Amino acid sequence: MPFYDLNVPWSTPNSELPRTLSFLAELGYNVVALNHTITGKLPTDFACAIPDPLPFVVPPKLTVLRRLTLVLTTPVNNAALTQLASSYDILAVRPVDEKSLLLAATSLDSDIVSLDLTQRLPYFFKFKTLAEAVKRGVRFEVCYAQGVGGDAISRRNLIGNVQGLIRASRKRGLIVSSEAASAGACRGPWDVINLASIWGLGQERGYEALSEEARKVAVTARLRRTSYRGVVNVVYGGEQAAKSDKKAEIREKGTQDVQEKRKAHVLDHTSPAESDKPVSKREQKRRRKAELEKHKSTHDAETGGSIVTPDHTKM
């Protein structure tokens, strides 16, 4: 599974960016996203600010994506986000308070919710809000660069906020990126996985955050741009209907057989348990005696109940 780093800041001019991309490729990353951040009102020009092709040499085994991060300082609608997303590979939003976090998690058509975890947040993460975002396919981003090279306050806030995010999300829907402005702040994939394990995410979930979950973000973002929403109506389901009819016929036939067996038992005045149970010798003798008595009583009734014998004394 390839490793992803979906947050490498883009700035012009930046002499450190070619070195950062080369170092990420040496560390083992396969896909990198260059991040352009917009704060405040949306621009009137929706063209991509990251040129294509890039003005420097990119390592041949490294795939470069283009990402836009919109800081939610002002209200924004999905129509403007759709126009912005058409020019970039990935669209992310960064909430600044609890209200904007709720908006990003429940209604905005974004791919990533990127939080500034180095600040002391004035609210707590709630499972219901995060679960709604994960259900919609939105992923929450954790950036480790400030936890590696930042000051003591930033590291303390980052660790506390990450642990709260992991606890509220129940370790689901998280991706880990670098947000490294220089090559010195980058770390290898397995070092990042160990760091996420220390924070409480676990080694397996940390591996998924760098590979599988990040891949889902890139694929979902591409599908969002290139596909259309629609409704599919299945008119004929193939052979499934025939199988269900066959099962119904077998069930109906079994019900008829059971009813016929019950009728036969009623006519014989015996129950199914009695007909299947073996008869003992004593029971056979008792039934034979009952049949003889019944036959004798029937014969006596036919002959009048008495037998006339001749009198030989008068002769």
C-alpha positions in Angstrom: 0.0 0.0 0.0 1.5 3.4 -1.0 2.1 6.1 1.6 0.5 9.5 1.3 1.3 13.0 2.6 -1.6 15.2 1.7 -0.4 18.5 3.2 2.8 20.1 2.0 2.5 23.9 2.1 2.9 25.7 -1.3 4.4 29.1 -1.4 6.0 31.2 -4.2 8.9 31.6 -4.3 10.0 28.6 -2.1 13.5 27.2 -2.5 12.8 24.6 0.2 10.0 22.9 -1.7 12.0 20.9 -4.2 14.3 19.6 -1.4 11.2 18.8 0.7 9.6 16.8 -2.1 12.9 14.9 -2.9 13.3 14.1 0.8 9.7 12.8 1.1 10.3 10.6 -1.9 13.5 9.2 -0.2 11.6 8.6 3.0 9.2 6.3 1.1 6.2 8.5 0.3 4.5 7.8 -3.0 1.8 10.5 -3.2 2.2 14.1 -2.0 -0.4 17.0 -2.1 0.8 20.6 -2.4 -1.5 22.7 -0.3 -2.6 26.3 -1.1 -4.4 28.0 1.7 -7.0 30.8 1.3 -8.1 32.9 4.3 -11.1 35.3 4.2 -13.4 35.9 1.2 -13.3 33.6 -1.8 -11.4 34.8 -4.8 -13.2 35.8 -8.0 -10.7 33.9 -10.0 -11.2 30.1 -9.4 -8.0 29.1 -11.4 -5.5 26.9 -9.6 -2.7 28.8 -7.9 -0.3 25.9 -8.2 1.1 25.7 -11.8 1.0 22.6 -13.9 3.7 21.5 -14.6 5.7 22.6 -11.6 8.7 25.0 -12.2 11.2 22.5 -10.8 12.1 18.9 -11.2 9.9 16.3 -9.3 11.2 12.9 -8.4 10.0 10.4 -11.0 8.4 8.0 -8.5 6.5 10.7 -6.7 2.9 11.7 -7.6 2.0 15.3 -6.9 -1.6 16.4 -6.3 -2.9 19.9 -5.8 -5.0 20.8 -2.8 -6.8 23.8 -1.6 -7.5 24.6 2.1 -10.2 27.2 2.8 -10.2 28.7 6.3 -13.8 29.2 7.3 -13.7 32.7 8.7 -16.8 33.7 6.6 -19.9 31.8 5.6 -19.5 29.8 2.4 -22.0 27.8 0.3 -21.5 24.5 -1.6 -21.9 26.2 -5.0 -18.7 28.2 -4.5 -16.9 25.2 -3.1 -17.9 23.2 -6.2 -16.3 25.8 -8.5 -13.1 25.8 -6.4 -12.9 22.0 -6.3 -13.0 21.8 -10.1 -9.6 23.4 -10.3 -7.9 21.3 -7.5 -7.4 17.6 -6.8 -8.4 17.8 -3.1 -10.6 20.4 -1.3 -10.1 20.9 2.5 -11.7 23.3 5.0 -10.3 24.5 8.3 -12.9 25.5 10.9 -12.1 28.2 13.4 -14.8 27.6 15.9 -17.5 25.0 16.9 -20.1 26.5 14.6 -17.9 26.2 11.5 -16.8 22.7 12.6 -20.5 21.7 12.7 -21.0 23.2 9.3 -18.0 21.5 7.8 -19.0 18.1 9.2 -22.6 18.1 8.3 -23.2 20.1 5.1 -20.1 21.3 3.2 -18.9 19.3 0.2 -15.3 19.0 1.2 -12.9 16.1 1.3 -10.9 16.9 4.4 -11.5 18.8 7.6 -8.1 20.2 8.7 -7.9 21.4 12.3 -5.3 23.7 13.8 -4.6 21.5 16.8 -1.7 23.6 18.0 -4.2 26.1 19.5 -6.2 25.7 22.6 -9.6 24.9 21.3 -12.6 26.5 23.1 -14.8 23.5 22.5 -14.8 19.7 22.8 -15.1 17.2 20.0 -18.4 15.3 20.0 -18.8 11.8 18.6 -22.1 12.6 16.9 -20.6 15.5 14.9 -17.5 13.5 13.8 -19.5 10.4 13.0 -21.8 12.4 10.7 -18.7 13.6 8.8 -17.2 10.2 8.5 -20.5 8.8 7.3 -20.5 11.4 4.5 -16.9 10.4 3.5 -15.1 13.4 5.1 -11.8 12.7 6.8 -10.2 14.6 9.7 -6.5 15.6 9.3 -3.8 15.5 12.0 -0.6 17.3 11.2 2.5 16.3 13.1 5.1 18.9 12.0 4.2 21.3 14.9 4.5 18.4 17.3 8.0 17.7 16.2 9.6 21.1 15.7 7.2 23.5 17.4 7.5 25.1 20.9 6.5 23.5 24.1 3.0 25.1 24.2 2.2 24.0 20.6 3.3 20.5 21.4 1.2 20.3 24.5 -1.9 21.6 22.8 -1.3 19.3 19.8 -1.0 16.2 22.0 -4.1 17.0 24.0 -6.2 17.9 21.0 -5.1 14.8 19.1 -6.0 12.6 22.0 -9.4 14.2 22.3 -10.0 13.8 18.6 -9.0 10.2 18.7 -11.3 9.5 21.7 -14.3 11.3 20.1 -13.9 9.8 16.7 -13.3 6.3 18.1 -10.2 6.0 15.9 -12.1 6.3 12.7 -11.9 8.6 9.7 -8.5 10.1 10.5 -5.5 10.8 8.3 -2.0 12.0 9.3 -0.1 14.6 7.2 3.1 16.5 7.8 2.3 20.2 7.0 6.1 20.5 6.9 7.5 23.8 5.5 11.0 22.4 5.3 12.6 19.0 4.8 13.8 19.0 8.5 10.2 18.7 9.7 9.5 15.6 7.7 9.5 12.1 9.1 9.4 8.7 7.6 6.1 6.7 7.4 6.9 4.2 10.1 8.2 7.0 12.4 4.8 8.8 11.9 3.0 5.5 12.6 4.9 5.1 15.9 4.2 8.7 16.8 0.5 8.1 16.2 0.6 5.0 18.3 2.1 7.0 21.2 -0.7 9.6 20.8 -3.3 6.7 21.3 -4.2 5.9 17.7 -2.6 2.5 17.6 -0.1 1.1 15.1 -2.7 -0.5 12.8 -4.9 2.6 12.7 -1.8 4.8 12.2 -0.8 2.7 9.2 -4.3 3.1 7.7 -4.2 6.9 8.3 -1.1 7.1 6.1 -2.2 4.7 3.4 -5.7 3.5 3.1 -7.7 6.4 4.6 -5.5 8.9 2.6 -6.1 6.9 -0.5 -9.8 7.1 0.0 -9.6 10.9 0.2 -7.8 11.1 -3.1 -10.1 8.7 -4.9 -13.3 10.2 -3.5 -12.1 13.7 -4.5 -11.4 12.5 -8.0 -14.8 10.9 -8.3 -16.5 14.0 -6.9 -15.0 16.1 -9.7 -15.4 13.6 -12.6 -18.7 11.9 -11.9 -22.4 13.0 -11.7 -25.0 12.4 -9.1 -27.9 10.3 -10.2 -30.4 7.7 -9.2 -30.2 4.1 -10.3 -33.5 2.1 -10.6 -33.0 -1.7 -10.9 -35.9 -3.0 -13.0 -34.8 -6.7 -13.3 -32.6 -8.3 -10.8 -31.4 -11.3 -12.9 -31.9 -14.8 -11.5 -32.6 -13.7 -8.0 -36.3 -13.6 -8.6 -36.4 -17.1 -10.0 -34.5 -18.5 -7.0 -37.0 -16.8 -4.6 -39.9 -18.3 -6.6 -38.4 -21.8 -6.4 -37.9 -21.4 -2.6 -41.5 -20.4 -2.3 -42.7 -23.4 -4.3 -40.6 -25.8 -2.1 -42.0 -24.1 1.0 -45.6 -24.4 -0.3 -45.1 -28.0 -1.2 -43.8 -28.8 2.2 -46.8 -27.1 3.9 -49.2 -29.2 1.7 -47.4 -32.5 2.7 -47.6 -31.6 6.3 -51.3 -30.8 6.0 -52.0 -34.2 4.2 -50.1 -36.1 6.9 -52.2 -34.3 9.6 -55.4 -35.3 7.7 -54.3 -38.9 7.5 -53.5 -39.0 11.2 -57.0 -37.5 12.0 -58.7 -40.3 10.0 -56.7 -43.0 11.7 -57.4 -41.4 15.1 -53.7 -41.5 15.9 -51.2 -38.7 16.4 -47.9 -38.5 14.4 -46.0 -39.3 17.5 -48.0 -42.5 18.1 -47.8 -43.6 14.4 -44.0 -43.3 14.4 -43.5 -44.9 17.8 -42.8 -48.7 17.7 -45.5 -50.9 19.3 -44.5 -53.2 22.2 -45.6 -56.9 22.5 -47.9 -56.1 25.4 -49.6 -53.3 23.3 -50.0 -55.7 20.4 -51.6 -58.3 22.7 -53.9 -55.7 24.1 -55.0 -54.5 20.7 -55.5 -58.1 19.5 -57.7 -58.8 22.6 -59.7 -55.6 22.0 -60.3 -56.6 18.3 -61.5 -60.1 19.4 -63.9 -58.6 21.9 -65.2 -56.1 19.4 -65.7 -58.9 16.9 -67.5 -61.1 19.5 -69.8 -58.3 20.5 -70.7 -57.6 16.9 -71.4 -61.3 16.3 -73.7 -61.5 19.4 -75.6 -58.5 18.2 -76.3 -60.1 14.8 -77.5 -63.5 16.3 -79.8 -62.0 18.9 -77.5 -62.6 21.9 -78.5 -66.3 22.6 -77.8 -69.8 21.1 -80.6 -72.5 20.9 -79.3 -76.1 21.7 -81.4 -79.3 21.1 -83.0 -81.1 24.2 -82.1 -84.9 24.1 -83.9 -85.9 27.3 -87.3 -85.9 25.7 -86.3 -88.4 23.1 
